[in-house]
Amino acid sequence: MKISFFRVSIFLLVIFILSVFLFSLDKTKVYDTKNLIGQNIGSFELKSLNNKETINEKLLRKNKFTLINFWASWCAPCRAEHKYLIKIKENSKNIKILGINFKDKENEAAKFILEFGNPYYFLAKDLDGKTSINFGIYGIPESILIDENLKIIKKFIGPINNEDYKIVLKLTK
Amino acid sequence: MKKILFILFYILLNAKNLCLAENTKLQLEIYKNLRCLVCQGQSIADSNSDFAQTIKLVVRDKISEEKSKEEIYDFLTSKYGEWIVYKPKFNKSNFLLWFLPYLVMIFGGVIIFVLLKKRKNHRLN
């Protein structure tokens, strides 16, 4: 039986297209920056919210673990996660939280802390958001758990919930 | 003397403007190749989102620090992955993306060639 070249070509093309669909559509790919896990955070320098001190990566080296939390008073999900940050502060001895106030007004940020409590050991401000780009931040709230070597252990994109709280406690035991 | 000073001033002013225009052109070129990660199919150039505004500031800073286009893309890719650039660098995971159009073109050409040859043979017979 003579097989037509044209038919074979069409058949191969169909197989190729189907396999592309099979392998690519099977994956659910939601974009995130979790690929940064395992990398070190770079050097950074931010002013504290009260302008009294400078916060940089050298300060974080002194902590066994640091949770860097990006937040703002205008961010509604930040309010939802705040109670879990307070729980982390109360229940984990090995972790200190660095809050980076993102593109916010200083008085609004201070009001937020007064109203909801202060879970932060360090409180810095990133008024124009440029430093946050060094951390791969693309929306808030986002939190990054790092160890004393400044290596990223875990990234939490979106508000921290009860499950994340348990994960943080487990990782920082 | 006054004339010389005036000419020198004029040249300096134009050189500065030319430099600014070049920087603006470069900024725009970079913005157009960067994807706004929080928008629906918009580039950083098209978007006014918070994220796009911040990326624009960072790109502007990097240009004023005299970083090259490649260095800026490398920096942003290291933070956000290849997804942030519309035109990713050639590597083993995306080689098909680069070569597929050429392969399809060659494959299509071969099919057309074979079909035309067949038709010609058929006519001759």
HADDOCK unambig.tbl for C-alpha pairs under 7 A between the chains (distance, minus, plus):
assign (segid A and resid 6 and name CA) (segid B and resid 111 and name CA) 6.81 0.50 0.50
assign (segid A and resid 33 and name CA) (segid B and resid 80 and name CA) 5.87 0.50 0.50
assign (segid A and resid 129 and name CA) (segid B and resid 54 and name CA) 6.05 0.50 0.50
assign (segid A and resid 130 and name CA) (segid B and resid 54 and name CA) 6.00 0.50 0.50
assign (segid A and resid 130 and name CA) (segid B and resid 58 and name CA) 6.08 0.50 0.50
assign (segid A and resid 134 and name CA) (segid B and resid 79 and name CA) 6.81 0.50 0.50
assign (segid A and resid 135 and name CA) (segid B and resid 79 and name CA) 6.87 0.50 0.50
assign (segid A and resid 136 and name CA) (segid B and resid 79 and name CA) 4.73 0.50 0.50
assign (segid A and resid 136 and name CA) (segid B and resid 80 and name CA) 5.83 0.50 0.50
assign (segid A and resid 138 and name CA) (segid B and resid 51 and name CA) 6.09 0.50 0.50
